Amino acid sequence: MAGSLPHGRTPQGAVTTGSATRLTPERAETFIRANTTLMRPPHVPEVALHLADEAHDLWHRTEEQLAEIGLPPPFWAFAWAGGQGLARYVLDNPETVTGQRVLDFASGSGLVAISAMQAGAAAVVGADIDPFCEAAIRLNAAANAVDVDFTGTDQVGRDDGWDVVLAGDVFYEKPFAERLVPWFEALRARGADVLVGDPGRSYLPKERLEKLATYEVPVTRALEDAEVKRTTVWRFA
């Protein structure tokens, strides 16, 4: 949940009930600007993001508003612990992505994708099935003067030849984790580097992973069970 709605689920669609009005990039951008403030995550101050400054109120307000058009909650409006930890690792260890083609899976706000570009990646694709993420990532990339491509298609099972795959906070749901593990293992087997940022979610496959770094990441208490989450960056071995 650097991050967003599980990719095993498909949003109900961006069409308003009883009308042909669709969620356009322009409408999404207007919504994001109206409901967020440009700020810097505490663990990754190098990156500026459009984030919710009153997390709990925004979460419930947007849930009610977006439920009417069948769209998921605004995961893109928060800097989740897994994404912050992974972004910190990439910035502190730029050789991980320098000159590489990178996929930021479940990109959400684009925090990890932007960090990878700042660290010298040759190209980064942010992937997320939440239709708001295209606008969020575009706005956030522009705020940091980097270019990040975007795809809204479900990437699980695909292989577009990425050198590095980054995934922040994705092992929070068993069915989703069961889809991710064989995909990540297949990518690793053919030579891709697969790194995961995780704050202790239930379905992390630790037996398949190599620990790279651990951080204490400040988070929003309204959305998590603590004000600081111990977050580990792992590599598929």
ABEGO torsion letter per residue (X at the ends): XOEBBBAABBBAEABBBGBABBBBAAAAAAAAAAABBBBBBAABAABBBBBBABAAAAAAAAAAAAAAAGBBBBAAABBBAAAAAAAAAAAABAAAABGBBBBBBGAEAGAAAAAAAAAGBABBBBBBABAAAAAAAAAAAAAAGBBBBBBABBABGBBAGBABBBBBGAAABAAAAAAAAAAAAAAAAAGBBBBBBBAGBAABBAAABBBABBBBBBBBAAABABABBBBBBBBBX
